[in-house]
């Protein structure tokens, strides 16, 4: 009888401890079907990453959601948004704690009912950060019943992120490399995990075993703040929202292999770049290479680039674009019919903003070629590098409706947005290269003309 009582007490204690921890991240794939995605970078961009990277110095002290279902607000706002602000201002932990963002400002706007017991999707939380911003925890406490007011909305505006991106969808690179790249570029990553039982009692390391590799239906939003290839054979560090008594003072590590299984979604937060008067604002390059390996050379005529020799219909070529400063990047093609065709971003979900210190993108991908069609005469490729988001579909429509040469059409549509010519340097080495200082403008256009013969 004593053994039975002991087992019953043990069973109850385990269940009671599990009930102390709230979850609340919805995992239904339909909720994320239209989430904004990251452009696939070339595979080489994920090579030679540093052996470790950490944002831990910029985290607030892990908070505690209790038994509520508010994890999306804690992961996105309290952890992710606070980290971005601490990075921007180079705060120490004490200052970061005093300026942490409110999980309730986010959660209380996206919950499906009253109180804090309903789960939410991560993208609903991230949409609040992008479209509205965030409010500090000292102005909007962790309260389940509090309503968001117009004053709260006004306070939030200055803390909007410019973008967030699903970094896993449509990618050919491993999940581990994608998340490591974000962290190496100082971008916090908000993830949805399906929590195994071992996660509830994690300490410095989540010790999952193969028997736990199954669907638990226990979605939890959490923040990835670092990685180390040499720790536990390679692991990510997570910041949770279950207080400092959980894990190692609110943090834990998870091996890459376990992360690959239990992490179902991952979103990168992007803040606006910090202005630096010593650096150029926009720079980049593009390379056209025939399928034979021969580079398609061009010269700058004072306005745009013209290919050195004509190319026939059916010519196959690779197109690679790069940016060396964070920028919105758009690309479209045209010909003498003036009909335009968007070639980047690849689809409506893909975020045009390329936020890293260097981004290399293959159009349409590393394993495919572009081909000149049957329309002879002149073919044009137009690339727009911008510090502000453009409605590229509207730009293309207006270019089609404008008059004059293709270059004149582009200039007339973008008008005052184009950086003054004297502030841009265009040149050709073994590729097309440009750089410029905005000086109050926002767009640098790069146009390439091809003499297209039969």
URWOWO-V325750 format. One record per residue. N is the residue number from 0. RES is the residue in three letters. BURIAL is + if it has 24 or more other C-alpha atoms within 12 Angstrom, else -. Layout:
N:RES:BURIAL, N:RES:BURIAL
//
This chain:
0:UNK:-, 1:UNK:-, 2:UNK:-, 3:UNK:-, 4:UNK:-, 5:UNK:-, 6:UNK:-, 7:UNK:-, 8:UNK:-, 9:UNK:-, 10:UNK:-, 11:UNK:-, 12:UNK:-, 13:UNK:-, 14:UNK:-, 15:UNK:-, 16:UNK:-, 17:UNK:+, 18:UNK:-, 19:UNK:-, 20:UNK:+, 21:UNK:+, 22:UNK:+, 23:UNK:+, 24:UNK:+, 25:UNK:+, 26:UNK:+, 27:UNK:-, 28:UNK:-, 29:UNK:-, 30:UNK:-, 31:UNK:+, 32:UNK:-, 33:UNK:-, 34:UNK:+, 35:UNK:+, 36:UNK:+, 37:UNK:+, 38:UNK:+, 39:UNK:+, 40:UNK:+, 41:UNK:+, 42:UNK:-, 43:UNK:-, 44:UNK:+, 45:UNK:+, 46:UNK:-, 47:UNK:-, 48:UNK:-, 49:UNK:-, 50:UNK:-, 51:UNK:+, 52:UNK:+, 53:UNK:+, 54:UNK:+, 55:UNK:+, 56:UNK:+, 57:UNK:+, 58:UNK:+, 59:UNK:+, 60:UNK:+, 61:UNK:+, 62:UNK:+, 63:UNK:+, 64:UNK:+, 65:UNK:+, 66:UNK:+, 67:UNK:+, 68:UNK:+, 69:UNK:+, 70:UNK:+, 71:UNK:+, 72:UNK:+, 73:UNK:+, 74:UNK:+, 75:UNK:+, 76:UNK:+, 77:UNK:+, 78:UNK:+, 79:UNK:+, 80:UNK:+, 81:UNK:+, 82:UNK:+, 83:UNK:+, 84:UNK:+, 85:UNK:+, 86:UNK:+, 87:UNK:-, 88:UNK:-, 89:UNK:-, 90:UNK:+, 91:UNK:-, 92:UNK:+, 93:UNK:-, 94:UNK:-, 95:UNK:+, 96:UNK:+, 97:UNK:-, 98:UNK:+, 99:UNK:+, 100:UNK:+, 101:UNK:+, 102:UNK:+, 103:UNK:+, 104:UNK:+, 105:UNK:+, 106:UNK:+, 107:UNK:+, 108:UNK:+, 109:UNK:+, 110:UNK:+, 111:UNK:-, 112:UNK:-, 113:UNK:-, 114:UNK:-, 115:UNK:+, 116:UNK:+, 117:UNK:+, 118:UNK:+, 119:UNK:+, 120:UNK:+, 121:UNK:+, 122:UNK:+, 123:UNK:+, 124:UNK:+, 125:UNK:+, 126:UNK:+, 127:UNK:+, 128:UNK:+, 129:UNK:+, 130:UNK:-, 131:UNK:+, 132:UNK:+, 133:UNK:+, 134:UNK:+, 135:UNK:+, 136:UNK:+, 137:UNK:-, 138:UNK:+, 139:UNK:+, 140:UNK:+, 141:UNK:+, 142:UNK:+, 143:UNK:+, 144:UNK:-, 145:UNK:-, 146:UNK:-, 147:UNK:+, 148:UNK:-, 149:UNK:-, 150:UNK:-, 151:UNK:+, 152:UNK:+, 153:UNK:-, 154:UNK:-, 155:UNK:+, 156:UNK:-, 157:UNK:-, 158:UNK:+, 159:UNK:+, 160:UNK:+, 161:UNK:+, 162:UNK:+, 163:UNK:+, 164:UNK:+, 165:UNK:+, 166:UNK:+, 167:UNK:+, 168:UNK:+, 169:UNK:+, 170:UNK:-, 171:UNK:-, 172:UNK:-, 173:UNK:-, 174:UNK:+, 175:UNK:+, 176:UNK:+, 177:UNK:+, 178:UNK:+, 179:UNK:+, 180:UNK:+, 181:UNK:+, 182:UNK:+, 183:UNK:+, 184:UNK:+, 185:UNK:+, 186:UNK:+, 187:UNK:+, 188:UNK:+, 189:UNK:+, 190:UNK:+, 191:UNK:+, 192:UNK:+, 193:UNK:+, 194:UNK:+, 195:UNK:+, 196:UNK:+, 197:UNK:+, 198:UNK:+, 199:UNK:+, 200:UNK:+, 201:UNK:+, 202:UNK:+, 203:UNK:+, 204:UNK:+, 205:UNK:+, 206:UNK:+, 207:UNK:+, 208:UNK:-, 209:UNK:-, 210:UNK:-, 211:UNK:-, 212:UNK:-, 213:UNK:-, 214:UNK:-, 215:UNK:-, 216:UNK:-, 217:UNK:+, 218:UNK:+, 219:UNK:+, 220:UNK:+, 221:UNK:+, 222:UNK:+, 223:UNK:+, 224:UNK:+, 225:UNK:+, 226:UNK:+, 227:UNK:+, 228:UNK:+, 229:UNK:-, 230:UNK:-, 231:UNK:-, 232:UNK:-, 233:UNK:+, 234:UNK:+, 235:UNK:+, 236:UNK:+, 237:UNK:+, 238:UNK:+, 239:UNK:+, 240:UNK:+, 241:UNK:+, 242:UNK:+, 243:UNK:-, 244:UNK:+, 245:UNK:+, 246:UNK:+, 247:UNK:-, 248:UNK:+, 249:UNK:+, 250:UNK:+, 251:UNK:+, 252:UNK:+, 253:UNK:+, 254:UNK:+, 255:UNK:+, 256:UNK:+, 257:UNK:+, 258:UNK:+, 259:UNK:+, 260:UNK:+, 261:UNK:+, 262:UNK:+, 263:UNK:+, 264:UNK:+, 265:UNK:+, 266:UNK:+, 267:UNK:+, 268:UNK:+, 269:UNK:+, 270:UNK:+, 271:UNK:+, 272:UNK:+, 273:UNK:-, 274:UNK:-, 275:UNK:-, 276:UNK:-, 277:UNK:-, 278:UNK:-, 279:UNK:+, 280:UNK:+, 281:UNK:+, 282:UNK:+, 283:UNK:+, 284:UNK:+, 285:UNK:+, 286:UNK:+, 287:UNK:+, 288:UNK:+, 289:UNK:+, 290:UNK:-, 291:UNK:-, 292:UNK:-, 293:UNK:-, 294:UNK:+, 295:UNK:+, 296:UNK:+, 297:UNK:+, 298:UNK:+, 299:UNK:+, 300:UNK:-, 301:UNK:-, 302:UNK:+, 303:UNK:+, 304:UNK:+, 305:UNK:+, 306:UNK:+, 307:UNK:-, 308:UNK:-, 309:UNK:-, 310:UNK:+, 311:UNK:-, 312:UNK:-, 313:UNK:-, 314:UNK:+, 315:UNK:-, 316:UNK:+, 317:UNK:+, 318:UNK:+, 319:UNK:+, 320:UNK:+, 321:UNK:+, 322:UNK:+, 323:UNK:+, 324:UNK:+, 325:UNK:+, 326:UNK:+, 327:UNK:+, 328:UNK:+, 329:UNK:+, 330:UNK:+, 331:UNK:+, 332:UNK:+, 333:UNK:+, 334:UNK:+, 335:UNK:-, 336:UNK:-, 337:UNK:+, 338:UNK:-, 339:UNK:+, 340:UNK:+, 341:UNK:+, 342:UNK:+, 343:UNK:+, 344:UNK:+, 345:UNK:+, 346:UNK:-, 347:UNK:-, 348:UNK:-, 349:UNK:+, 350:UNK:+, 351:UNK:+, 352:UNK:+, 353:UNK:+, 354:UNK:+, 355:UNK:+, 356:UNK:+, 357:UNK:+, 358:UNK:+, 359:UNK:+, 360:UNK:+, 361:UNK:+, 362:UNK:+, 363:UNK:+, 364:UNK:+, 365:UNK:-, 366:UNK:-, 367:UNK:-, 368:UNK:-, 369:UNK:+, 370:UNK:+, 371:UNK:+, 372:UNK:-, 373:UNK:-, 374:UNK:+, 375:UNK:-, 376:UNK:-, 377:UNK:+, 378:UNK:+, 379:UNK:+, 380:UNK:+, 381:UNK:+, 382:UNK:+, 383:UNK:+, 384:UNK:+, 385:UNK:+, 386:UNK:+, 387:UNK:+, 388:UNK:+, 389:UNK:+, 390:UNK:-, 391:UNK:+, 392:UNK:-, 393:UNK:-, 394:UNK:+, 395:UNK:+, 396:UNK:-, 397:UNK:+, 398:UNK:+, 399:UNK:+, 400:UNK:-, 401:UNK:-, 402:UNK:-, 403:UNK:-, 404:UNK:-, 405:UNK:+, 406:UNK:+, 407:UNK:-, 408:UNK:+, 409:UNK:+, 410:UNK:+, 411:UNK:-, 412:UNK:+, 413:UNK:+, 414:UNK:-, 415:UNK:-, 416:UNK:+, 417:UNK:+, 418:UNK:+, 419:UNK:-, 420:UNK:+, 421:UNK:-, 422:UNK:-, 423:UNK:+, 424:UNK:+, 425:UNK:+, 426:UNK:+, 427:UNK:+, 428:UNK:-, 429:UNK:-, 430:UNK:+, 431:UNK:+, 432:UNK:+, 433:UNK:+, 434:UNK:+, 435:UNK:+, 436:UNK:+, 437:UNK:+, 438:UNK:-, 439:UNK:-, 440:UNK:+, 441:UNK:+, 442:UNK:+, 443:UNK:+, 444:UNK:+, 445:UNK:+, 446:UNK:+, 447:UNK:+, 448:UNK:+, 449:UNK:+, 450:UNK:+, 451:UNK:+, 452:UNK:-, 453:UNK:-
//
